[in-house]
Amino acid sequence: MSGSRLWGALGVAVALLGVVIIAPETLTGIVEHGVTSPEVLYGFGVVLAAVVTVLIVLPSMVRG
């Protein structure tokens, strides 16, 4: 496995782990405080960052 594939897989894994860790707090924040609370917006940011990471890294890993 080349270094770029290893680092790409590690980056995707860390991004998905971030989503798994923040998801319960985000859902609790939505229920308790609403969608516009800072912790919920932070959770949305984490999910958005993970999606962007996957969309950038996975195609290059599949191609290469």
N, C-alpha and C positions, 0 to 999 in steps of 0.2 A: 504494500500500500504506500503510495507516494505521500510525501509530507503535506502537500496541499489538500489531498483527500482526507488525511487524518485531522488536520486543523479545521477543515470544513465540517466534517462530521462532529468534531468537538464543539464548534460554534453553534451548530444546529441543536445539539444536545443541551448545551447551556441555555439557549434561547427557550427551548421547550420546558426545561426544568424551571426556568423563571416563571413561565405561565402556570405551571402546576403549583408552584409555591404561592403565587399571588392570587390565584383564582378564588380560593375560599375567602380571603380577606376582601376581595372585590365584591363577591356576592353578598357577604355580610354587610358591607358598606352600602350597597344598593338598597338592601332591605331596611337598614337602620337610618340612613342619612339621605338617600336619594342619589340620583345619577350624577349630580354636580358636586358632590363632596370631593375634596382633594384626594383621598385614598382611592376612590373609584376612578377618578381621572388618571391617577398614577397606574392603576391596574390596566386601564384601556391603553395607556402608553406602552406598558410592558407587552401586551398582546400585539399591538401594532409593530413594535420593534421585532418581535419574534416572527411575525408574518413577513416583514421586509427581509429579515435574515434568511428565512427559508426560501423566499422567492429569488433571492440573489444567489445563495450558495448552492441549492440543490440542482438547478439546471447546469451549472458548471461542473458539478460532481458527476452528473449523469453523462455529460458529453465527454469528459476528460478522463 
